[in-house]
Amino acid sequence: MSTVHPPHTTTEALLADGTTVELRPLGPDDHQAVLGLHAEGMSEESRRMRFFGVSRNAPAQAADRLCTPRPGLLALGAWAGEALIGEADCELLDEPPETAELALSVADCWHGRGAATLLLEHLVHAARAADIRFFEADTLFGNRAVHRVFADLGLPVERRYAQGEVRIRVPLDDEDGERYRSAVDERGRRADLASLTALLRPASVAVVGASRRAGSVGRTVLGKIRRGGFVGEVWAVNPYAAEIDGRLAYPSVRALPAVPDLAVLAVPAGAVPAVAEECGAAGVRALVVLTSGLGADEARGLMRACRRHSMRLIGPNSLGMAQTDPVVRLDAEFGGAFPRPGSAGVAVQSGGVGIALLQRLAWLGVGVSSFVSLGDKYDVSGNDLLQWWEADGRTDLALLHLESFGSPRAFARTARRVTRTIPVLTVDAGRSTAGRRGAASHTAAAATPTVTRETLFRQAGITATRSIEELVEAAALLHAQPLPAPRGAVAVVSNAGGIGILAADACVEAGLTLPELPAELGELLPPGASVRNPVDTTAAVRPTELALFLHALEQEEGVDAILVCLVPTALCETPGHDPVRALLEGPALRRVPVAAVLLDQQVPVRYHGCADGGSLPAYSDTLSAARALAHARDRARWLAEPFSPPADAPDCDRRAARSVVDGYLTAHPEGGWLDPLSTADLLEAYGLPLTTSVWARDEHMASVSAAGLRRLGYEGRVALKAYWPGQVHKSAAGAVRTGLGDDAELRSAYREFTQRFGDRLAGAVVQPMAAPGVELLAGVVQDQVFGPLIVLGLGGTAADVLADRVARLAPLSERDLSTMVTELRSAPLLLGDGGAPPVDPAAVRSVLARLSRLADDFPELVEADLNPVIARPDGALCVDARVRLERRPSFDPYLRRLRRPAAVEGE
């Protein structure tokens, strides 16, 4: 019988009410706790439902069974502090095969808080990793609570009724995985919002470490909270001061007249763990830790206190947070002035970036719904805040500055949902990080951190910018103007030909197009004007003429956006000749977005109020305006993309592949590159089209192998490829000979390998020469943070030189399969635009889909390089492949859990 392995030794996650629980496998040391759960934590009626009757021995028997380790059994416990509040277990059955018997128990006082569902989700993950395909459970007909758990799980449930009992069968195959993941998402979203309420909408606040010294962080924050008009109670905690600013101070959190929802900590690093523990023991539900410089022990102590007492945490090393909601009005940060109330949610890791961003938004006139300085991001992350902004009813624009990602795939899944309703913009920080060191394949060389981050943002629909200035420029347009049509056709209008040409160049360089305009539009402009795009109205244009022209231009179906560039001239000083009037007296919101470039403007971007009360974004240079329009066009394109299901890869044999992976890693615990035979077996299990290959350990076997290929019908020439353990690039090492026509040439090539490589040579692979076609590269790199990245590019020996590649994070969607091909610079070679017949697109898509499925199923596959894959009109064939494995735990990025920051990983 197989052994079922837990997903992690210990995992923390949130219940439906925001309480933090710890999930871990039960063992012998938990016997008393399990006994107590069933004997004291459950009523007689609950035990009857659980054990189908009332027996004094049932709790002890359950504890004996669950706490005695044995193959085929996995029992998970959920702990709140020191108390075991529930357990879920499954045990493999001999019949039917691939099925495990399931049971659940939850203490009565924890019913209705999501403990059973959370345990079951983690048990599903562990079972799938062990290739279990079904859960079965017996329940009483009247056990409504358990039936509700299964009904709401998101997986299909089959029921058989007999004599008051119900046999439940739950298929675990991922045929409807999106439905299950959506159900898990929704449960996670509700739990997250419940846990964040005390943090982002507190009714009372304590500042621990508030000082009497002017200019100190604690006193500054305390003063800002009070001056900002916080509507709830606010207390100062300082053991060395009886009063601060004429108001009573308290020596400890325990001494406060009531328990605050939120505590802001401005204490020395060494005191943070003890203060956090005191807050948690008193019942505080959230912390903002401003303190920086925590050591490893202090970090672990802080996190232990937060997890044990269900406190959500911002920081440490945080600038603080602000909530402008009029029912809260909390300014608990030591930056500049109170953020202007508005609808932009802002989250940053760097406090300096946060101050700069708030200043620029204030200059622009964009208000903030909430501001959070994440600092070292031990707990609350960008993912949490996206979910908060999605639900708060105030935020319609999200601005992020993230230097790191705790769970990128979960973040991307949340972002894909949120960006459907509000724009999400980020500064892509860390682009200059050097590429992967020691990349052992073309695929790994392509998977730089920059490529990976850009791929994440693109697939999630996030608008990624390269600076704070560009972020604000794009936000100004997205916040005040409608989106253009996805094609991005821009009409450039100027009162001076030179600036119009510069604007046209900037638009084209940003990937926008400038369509031709109808000549009759020129009748609306003064003599000498040109309606070629860019339009030159001449300096003589009057505001009324420009206004009529812009109105007519707005109605043109071929125009998706308008960029108006105005240069101050002497004529503008003449009464009735200022063209800016035409913009400001017209409507701010039109059918298409309108942006202005005003060369005499002193700030990079600002809003100008229009007659209808709306705002027109105006930029000081053409490049900024064109970039903003391109970002708006990209968002429009992303929103226009229909939902695409996960890529289909039928008939994959996961068990055969698991046998290859486990067999290799058992023999090579340190990991490494698979030998040619194992590589072929692994790829064959997932239907990847590797050419016929015959392994030969010596010259004679190579000759026999070539003869065998000819008997199988391969009449042409053959290739001989030398192999030795640890081999990387065959061609670069001179380990490939192609076009060998007869036995003498084959034997000669093998002898040459023997002489050249000596004792390193383990043998060679004999392959028939493939018919010519387009050589492609397809590969996988497993990033320990971002997960598997799938790469497609032009292949062959020049793959790195040409660097024509695209990438997507797995799992790929059906749409990804098509767009990855069309986005290559060499796409015309594949599509037959040059006169040659097109390659078989379905065959290329199949290779990508199967690679994605393989990488998603096996995190141990850290690198795969299929190069070249020869694409032809009649299919695709891989003629060389290398695969590297490492021992890694199974990881489900969508499993509900609180992430463990790197600072406490050694715990």
Secondary structure by P-SEA (a helix, b strand, c coil): cbbbbccccbbbbbcccbbbbbbbbbcccaaaaaaaaacccccaaaaaaaccccccaaaaaaaaaaacccccbbbbbbbcccccccccbbbbbcccccbbbbbbbbcccccccaaaaaaaaaaaaaaaaacccbbbbbbcccaaaaaaaaaacccbbbbbbcccbbbbbbbccccaaaaaaaaaaaaaaaaaaaaacccccccbbbbcccccccccaaaaaaaaaaaaccccbbbbbbccccccccbbbbcccccccccccbbbbbccccaaaaaaaaaaaacccbbbbccccccaaaaaaaaaaaaaabbbbccccccccccccccccccccccccccccccbbbbbccaaaaaaaaaaaaaacbbbcbbbcccccccccaaaaaaaaaccccccbbbbbbcccccaaaaaaaaaaaaacbbbbbccccccccccccccccccccccaaaaaaaaaaaacccccccaaaaaaaaaaaaccccccccbbbbbbcccaaaaaaaaaaaaaaccccccccccccccccccccccccccccccccaaaaaaaaaaaaacccccbbbbbbbbccccccccccaaaaaaaccccccbbbbbbbccccccbbbbbccccbbbbbbccaaaaaaaaaaaaaaaaaaacccccccccccccaaaaaaaaaaaaaaccccccccaaaaaaaaaaacccccbbbbbccaaaaaaaaaaaaaacccccbbbbbbcccccccccccccccccccaaaaaaaaaaaaaaccccccbbbbbccccccbbbbbbbbbbccccbbbbbcccccccccccccccccccccaaaaaaaaaacccccccccccccccccaaaaaaaaaaaaaaaaacccccbbbcccccccccccccccbbbbbccccccccccbbbbbccccccc
